[in-house]
Amino acid sequence: MKNKLIMAIALVMALVAGWTATTTTAQAATDDSLAQVQKSGKLVMGTSPDYPPYEFQATVHGKSQVVGMDVAVGKKIAKDLGVKLVVKSMSFDSLLVALQTGKVDMVISGMNPTPARRKNVDFTHTYYQGGYSIVINKSDKGIYKDKDSFVGKTIGAQTGSTMYTESKKQTSGTTVKGMTSVSDLILGLQSHKLQGVAMEKPSAQAYVANNKELAMIPSNFDLSASDTSASVAFAKGSTSLVAAANKSVDQIRKQNLVNKTYLPAAGKYLKTNTVNTSMLHYWKAFLKGIEYTLIITVCSVFFGFILGVLLSLARMAQGGVFATALRWLATAYVEFIRGTPMMVQVMFVYFGLGLIVNLPALTSGIIAISLNSGAYIAEYIRGGINSVDKGQTEAARSLGMTKGYTLRYVVLPQALKNIWPSLGNEFITLIKDSSIVSIIGVSELIFQSNIVRSDTYRGVAPIAVIMVLYFIMTFTASRILNHFERKMQHD
C-alpha cells in the first residue's frame, strides 16, 4: 500500500513537472517581447535619476544627460541586443506602473528583486550586490550610531524602496517618513525635518563625498531576510527579453564591470557636477523648465476653455430626453473631476490610457490638466451666463435674433466680461499646478529643479530660484490679465 502511494505521488509530481515545462516552453514560444524591441530598434529604460552613483543627471558636452552605473548596464544590454537605449525619467514609485502599462521596456534604478515585486514583474539575474547605510548631518555624528539610535526621531527613505520597508520593519519607536525623491530627503535632513536618511551604501557615499555637511553611519539592518541586490525589471511574461538580458548581466558580473568600469566612470561625472554648482551655470535647465511650464499652461487653458464652454452649455440644456441626458452627463463629469485630485488624473491619463494608446508624457500632462481645467471653467462660464440679465436675451430675441446668435453675440460677450477675473485666476493657478506633471517625467520647472539639486547636491538654492521664476511668470501674467480687464470695464 505504501509503495503504491509513493508511486502515485511520484506520478503526480512527474505530471506537474511535465505540465510546468510544457507551459514554460509554450510561453517562451509565444512571447515576442525580444522581437518587438528589436523591431522597434530601441530599448526604453525607465529610471529615477536622483540616486547617484546608480543614476543621476550630469552635464555632458553642454547638455544634461542621465548617467551612472545603471545607465551603463542599460547601454550594455541595448548594445548586445543591437538596439539603441532610450532613457525615460520619472519618480521611483511610478517605475513599475510604467513598466506594466508599456511606457518603458525595462526598469533599471537600483531596484531590489523582492518577492512582492516578482509577483508583478520579471527580474534578471543580479548585476550588483549592495548594502544599506544611513546619512546624517555631520554635526550629529556623535549622537547617532546606527538604526537603533533614532528612537523618538525620524528617519527618511524613498517611497516604494526596500529601505523604506525595512526601516519600518526593523526600527522601534522611530518615525519613518517616505518621500519620492532622494533629493527631497536630503533637503529634509539638512533642514532638520529628518534626523537620518536610509539608502544604498554607494549612494550614501556619493552624497557624503560631495557634501561636507553630511556624514554616513552604518545602518546595522538585518539583511538576512531581505534582498539588497540590484536587478533589471521587465514586464511579466517577457521570457525572451529577460533571457537575452541575462546574457548581458552574466557578462557584467563575470567581468566585474560594475566595480572596474561603471562605478569609476560614475565617480568622474560626480566630480564634474561639483566643479561649478552656481545656479547661473544651470540657466539652460531652468529655461527649459519655463518653456515646458508655459506650453502646458497655455495649451491647457485653451483646450480647457473650449471644453468649459461645451460643458456649461450642456449643463444648461433645456428640452426633452436628450437634453436631460446631456445635462446629467455634464454635471456628473464636473462633479467627478472636481472631486478627484489632479495628480491622480494625470497618472490615470498617462498610465491608465497608456494601456490603450501610448501617449507621450507631455501630451498626457496637457490632456489631464485640460480635462481638469475644463470642469472649473465650465462652472465659471455657467455662473457668468446666469449673471447676464434675462432682459438682454429677451431684447435680442425681440429683434429677431436666433437663440444661437443671441448666445454668441449678446450673452457670451457679457458673461466673459463678468468671469474674466475668474478665468485669469484659473490661468495663474495652472502655471503653478503644471508642476504636478513632473511625476510622469515632464521637464517643467519642478522636474528641472530636482535635476539641478541632484547635480549640485544643493537643496535650498534651486528651490529659491524656481520660487522666483514662478513669481515672475505669475506676476507678469497677472499684470497682462489686469490690463485686459481694465479695457473690458472701460468698454
ABEGO torsion letter per residue (X at the ends): XAAAAAAAAAAAAAAAAAAAAAAAAAAAAABAAAAAAAAAGBBBBBBBBABOAABBBBBBGGBBBBBEAAAAAAAAAAAAAGBBBBBBBBBAAAAAAAAAAGABABBBAGBBBBAAAAAABBBBBBABBBBBBBBBBAAAAAABABAAAABGBBBBBBBGBAAAAAAAAABBGBBBBBBABAAAAAAAAAAGABABBBBBAAAAAAAAAABAABBBBBAGBBAAABBABBBBBBBBGBAAAAAAAAAAAAAAAAAGAAAAAAAAAAAAAAAAAAABABAAAAAAAAAAAAAAAAAAAAAAAAAAAAAAAAAAAAAABBEBAAAAAAAAAAAAAAAAAAABBAAAAAAAAAAAAAAABBBBAAAAAAAAAAAAAAAAAAAAAAAAAAABBAAAAAAAAAAGBBAAAAAAAAAAAAAAAAAAAAAAAAAAAAAAAAAAAAAAGBBBAAAAAAAAAAAAGBAAAAAAAAAAAAAAAAAAAAAAAAAAAAAAAAX
